[in-house]
Amino acid sequence: SAGQFGSLTSGTIDDLALSLAIDKQSKLYIGGFFLTANGTSSPGIAQWNGAYGSVGAGIQQGPVSGAVLSVKALAFAPSQVMYFGGHFGSAGGGSAMHIAAWNGVQYSALPPGLGTFGNIASAVTAILVDGNGGVYAGGTLLGTNSGPIGFPDAAAYWNGANWNGLDINLNGIGYIYAWAQT
């Protein structure tokens, strides 16, 4: 019931859950390092509404050889579009480097995505959506998929059309694992 913790007793995911988000219809979304939910293919992202289910085709292809596919961050926009980030190269079969959106029916990219810089794999580990639908992404963001623009402070902002680096003065040695909105 509302306001009480309970167990998700019907079905399982086959490995680790790393992130959770709830939509306005009280459906729980789970991101993590897993391939199936309740025996159904659901790489990296699943939903729970009394039982586990897939969220489209999930995520695919690691951005670099040997990368572990995972969804590490989930956040809903006021429009109920869900943004998710992690360690992946595509979502729902389309290119989506480390960050994508799910509108309840299909996936979409935030081009050119947040990619790799040199031989170091990037990952989105935190997402915050502001009241206007702008997306803040944090993690180990070392460039964009179209080239080494470089976000040395591990933070970027999506204004609906472009990514922009945020100067938060981590001096290139820190990572962002969570955002908070007040």
N, C-alpha and C positions, 0 to 999 in steps of 0.2 A: 504494500500500500504506500501511498505518498508519504514522504518523510521518513521512511524506514528502509534500512538496507535489507537486501535479500540475495539469494543466490540465483545464478543463471543455470537452472537445473536441467534444461532440455537441450542436450547436444553439447558439443565441445569445439574448440579450435585446436589445431594440432601442434601449436607451439606458443610463443609468447605474445601477450597483449601489451602494447607499449603506450597506447593513447585511447581516450574515450571522448565522445561528444554526444549530446542528446539534442534531437531536433524538437520543434514545437509540438509535434504529435507524440512526444515521449518515446520515440524510437531511438535506441542506443546504437551508436556506430562504434566499431572497434577497429583500431589500426594496430598493426604489429608485424611480427616476424612469423608468419604462418602461411600455409598453402591452402588449407581447407577449413571450412566451418560446417560442422555437423555432416561431414563426409562429402560436401559439395565444394567444387573448386571455387576458391575465393582468395586468391593470392594477395596478402597484405591488408585487406580491408573487408569487413563483414558488418552485418547489421543484426540486431536482436530486437524482436518484438514478440516475445513469448517463446521464440525458437530462433536459432541462428539461421541466417540466410546470406547469400552472396550480394555484392554490390556490383552489378554488371560483371565485366570480365576481370576486374581487379587490376593490379599492377604487373608489369613485365620488365624484362631485361635490365640487368644491373648496368649502371652507367660506365663501369670499368670492369675489366676481367676480374672475376673472383668477388665482386661486390655482393653483399647480402641484401636481397630485396626486403624492404620493410617500409611501413608507414609509421612515422614517429610523431606526427602532429595532426590534429583535426580541429577545425573551427567552422562555425556556421556564420554566414552573413545574415543581416536582417531579412534578406530575400529568401532565406532558407537554402541558398546554395552552400554546399559544404566544400571547404577548401582543405586539402590535405597535402602533407609533404613528408618526405623521407628520403629513402635511398632507392630510386628507380629511374628508368629511362622512358617508360611509356605507361599510360593508363588507358584501359579500355581498348587497347590496340593502337592508339595514336601516340605520337611523340609527345612527351610531357616530362621534361627533365627536372626531376626532384620535386615538382609541385604541380598540382592539377586541381580541377574543380569537378564536382558532381552535382547536377541539378535535379536529381531524383530519377532521371531517365538516361542521361548520357554524360560521359566525361568530356571535359574540354581542357586545353592547355592554357598556360599563361606565358605566351611566347616572348622571348625565346627560351624561357625556363631559366632555372638556376643550375648551371652546369659545373664542369670541372675546370680547373686552372692547372696546367702542367699535368703531372701524373697523380695528383692528389684528388681523391673522390670527395665531392661535396655532398652534403645532406641537409635537408631542412628538418630541424628538430623543434621548432616553435612557430606557431602561426597565431596572429591576432587579426580580426577583421573589425575595422572601425565602423561607426554608425553610418558612414557614407558608402560602405562597401569596399573601401581601400584595404589592401592586404599587407600586413607586416609579416615578413618571414625572417627567421633567424636560424642560425646553425653554423655550419662550416661552409659558408657561401663564399667561394673564392673567385667567382666570375660568372658570366652568363654563357649559355650554350652557343651564342653567336660569336663569342670571342672573350678575351680576357679583360673585360671592363674592370673587374676586381672590386670586391667589397671587403676590404681588409678587416673591417670591424664586424664581420659576420652578420650584417643586417641589411635588408633591402625592403623597399616599399613598392607595391604594385598599385598604380593609379587607375587601372582599368585598361591601359594601353601600353605602358612601359614600366620597366623596373628602374628604380633609382636607389643608389647606395645611401645608407644612413651613416652619418659620422657620429658614432657613439663612443669613440675613443677607447677601444679595447686594445689598441696598439698592435693589432694583428695576432695576438696571442690567446685571445679568449673565444669562447663559443657561447651562443645564446641557447638556453634550454627551455626557457619559459618567458612569456609576456604576461603582463597584468594590465587591466584597464580599470581606471577609476572613474 
